[in-house]
Amino acid sequence: MPLAVPARERILATAYRLFTRRGIRAVGTDEVIAQSGVAKATLYRHFPSKNDLVLAVLQRREELWTLGMVERQSRLRGGTPEEQLLAIFDVFHDWFQEYEDFDGCSFISVLLELGVAHPAGQASIRYLDNIRQILRERAEAAGLVDVDDFARSWHILMKGSIISATEGDLQAAHRGQAMGRALIERHRPPADG
């Protein structure tokens, strides 16, 4: 990474790459320091602890992945809220095909690795709920019923397709989308009369 990039950004970008690829515990701060080309004091000036760095990486993940990829890209691909929900799986399909760059869901990984009591686990739970909030809003805009149940069920399909893609199933998003269509039908309001 060029040294013209501010030190904080070099640290964050390096930690993001390493943590999303290998996990939190497998990467030490010394490796982040070495690969970002900063002094130890510089890292700790910007991130007083490894936990602070992990929390910053999770926040970056929400910006890039939740808001940038899932929310924005699916909104651009679908003309209606229902199409935007289904388009999430089109976005996922493209992501899964970039297998060398596919890194799964950091929020799930951190939650499983560090647990619900850890501050990063708690942050991951909040970020996962932010995804469900996007789903709730789209379900409501699509006129679906029981939007919280819908969002939780849809999110299970999303997470399941990510795990399946991690296992090597590059068609997992298409499978999730097909199940999503049935879920939409199940959450349509009852027909009058």
C-alpha positions in Angstrom: 0.0 0.0 0.0 1.5 3.4 -1.0 2.9 5.4 1.9 1.0 8.5 0.6 -2.1 6.9 2.1 -2.6 8.1 5.6 -1.3 5.8 8.3 -4.8 5.2 9.9 -6.2 4.1 6.5 -3.2 1.8 5.8 -3.7 0.2 9.2 -7.4 -0.2 8.7 -7.1 -1.5 5.1 -4.5 -4.0 6.1 -6.4 -5.2 9.2 -9.6 -5.5 7.1 -7.8 -7.7 4.5 -6.1 -9.9 7.1 -9.1 -10.3 9.5 -11.6 -11.0 6.8 -9.4 -13.6 5.2 -7.9 -15.4 8.3 -10.0 -14.4 11.4 -9.3 -12.2 14.4 -7.3 -14.5 16.6 -5.0 -15.7 13.8 -3.7 -12.2 13.0 -1.6 -10.3 15.6 -1.0 -6.6 15.7 2.6 -7.1 14.8 1.6 -8.6 11.5 -0.8 -5.6 10.9 2.0 -3.2 11.8 4.5 -4.9 9.5 2.2 -5.2 6.5 0.8 -1.6 6.8 4.3 -0.2 7.1 3.7 1.8 10.3 5.4 2.0 13.7 3.8 0.2 16.7 3.2 3.6 18.3 1.3 4.8 15.2 -1.0 1.8 15.3 -1.8 2.3 19.0 -2.2 6.0 18.5 -5.0 5.3 16.1 -6.3 2.1 17.7 -5.5 1.9 21.4 -6.2 -1.8 21.5 -6.7 -4.7 19.1 -10.4 -4.7 20.0 -10.6 -1.0 18.8 -9.1 -2.1 15.5 -11.5 -5.0 15.2 -14.5 -2.7 15.8 -13.2 -0.3 13.2 -12.9 -3.2 10.7 -16.5 -4.2 11.4 -17.7 -0.7 10.9 -15.8 -0.6 7.5 -17.3 -3.9 6.6 -20.8 -2.4 7.2 -19.9 0.5 4.9 -18.5 -1.6 2.1 -20.5 -4.8 2.3 -23.9 -4.0 4.0 -24.4 -0.5 2.6 -22.2 -0.6 -0.5 -22.8 -4.1 -1.8 -26.0 -5.5 -0.3 -28.2 -2.4 0.0 -27.0 -0.2 -2.8 -26.3 -2.8 -5.5 -29.5 -4.7 -5.0 -31.5 -1.4 -5.0 -29.9 -0.5 -8.4 -30.7 -4.0 -9.8 -34.4 -4.0 -8.8 -37.1 -1.7 -9.9 -39.5 -2.6 -7.1 -38.9 -3.4 -3.4 -39.7 -7.1 -4.2 -37.3 -7.1 -7.1 -34.7 -5.5 -4.8 -35.1 -8.2 -2.3 -34.6 -10.9 -5.0 -31.7 -8.9 -6.4 -29.7 -9.4 -3.2 -29.2 -13.0 -4.4 -28.1 -11.7 -7.9 -25.5 -9.6 -6.1 -24.4 -12.5 -4.0 -24.2 -14.8 -7.1 -21.7 -12.3 -8.7 -19.8 -12.1 -5.4 -19.6 -15.9 -5.0 -18.2 -16.2 -8.6 -15.2 -14.1 -7.5 -14.1 -17.1 -5.5 -10.5 -15.9 -5.0 -11.9 -12.6 -3.5 -14.9 -14.2 -1.7 -14.4 -13.8 2.0 -17.8 -14.8 3.5 -19.6 -12.7 6.1 -17.3 -11.0 8.6 -20.1 -10.5 11.1 -20.9 -14.2 11.2 -17.2 -15.1 11.4 -16.5 -12.7 14.2 -19.6 -13.6 16.2 -18.7 -17.3 15.9 -15.0 -16.8 16.6 -15.3 -14.4 19.6 -18.8 -15.1 20.9 -21.8 -13.0 21.9 -20.2 -11.6 25.1 -17.2 -10.0 23.3 -17.5 -6.4 22.3 -16.9 -7.4 18.6 -19.5 -10.1 18.9 -22.0 -7.5 20.2 -21.1 -5.2 17.4 -21.6 -8.0 14.9 -25.1 -8.7 16.3 -25.9 -5.0 15.8 -24.6 -5.0 12.2 -26.6 -8.1 11.4 -29.7 -6.5 12.7 -29.0 -3.5 10.5 -29.1 -5.9 7.5 -32.5 -7.2 8.8 -33.7 -3.6 9.1 -33.0 -3.1 5.4 -35.0 -6.3 4.7 -37.9 -5.2 7.0 -38.1 -1.9 5.2 -38.1 -3.5 1.8 -40.7 -6.1 2.9 -43.0 -3.4 4.2 -42.6 -1.3 1.0 -43.4 -4.5 -1.0 -46.7 -4.8 1.0 -45.7 -8.1 2.7 -47.1 -9.1 6.0 -45.3 -10.0 9.3 -42.2 -8.1 8.1 -40.1 -9.0 11.1 -40.6 -12.8 10.5 -40.0 -12.2 6.8 -36.7 -10.3 7.5 -35.5 -13.0 9.9 -36.3 -15.8 7.5 -34.8 -14.0 4.5 -31.7 -13.3 6.5 -31.4 -17.0 7.2 -31.5 -17.6 3.4 -28.8 -15.0 2.9 -26.5 -16.4 5.6 -27.1 -19.9 4.5 -26.2 -19.1 0.9 -22.9 -17.4 2.2 -22.0 -20.5 4.2 -22.8 -22.8 1.2 -20.7 -20.6 -1.1 -17.9 -20.9 1.5 -18.2 -24.7 1.2 -17.8 -24.3 -2.6 -21.4 -24.2 -3.8 -21.1 -21.4 -6.4 -24.9 -21.7 -7.2 -25.9 -21.1 -3.6 -27.3 -17.7 -4.3 -29.6 -19.1 -7.0 -30.8 -21.7 -4.6 -31.4 -19.0 -1.9 -33.3 -16.8 -4.4 -35.6 -19.7 -5.4 -36.4 -20.3 -1.7 -36.8 -16.5 -1.4 -39.6 -16.4 -4.0 -41.5 -19.0 -2.0 -41.0 -16.9 1.2 -42.3 -13.8 -0.5 -45.5 -15.7 -1.6 -45.9 -17.0 2.0 -45.8 -13.3 3.3 -48.2 -11.8 0.8 -51.4 -10.4 2.4 -54.4 -12.7 2.2 -56.5 -12.2 -0.9 -59.8 -10.4 -0.2 -63.0 -12.3 -0.7 
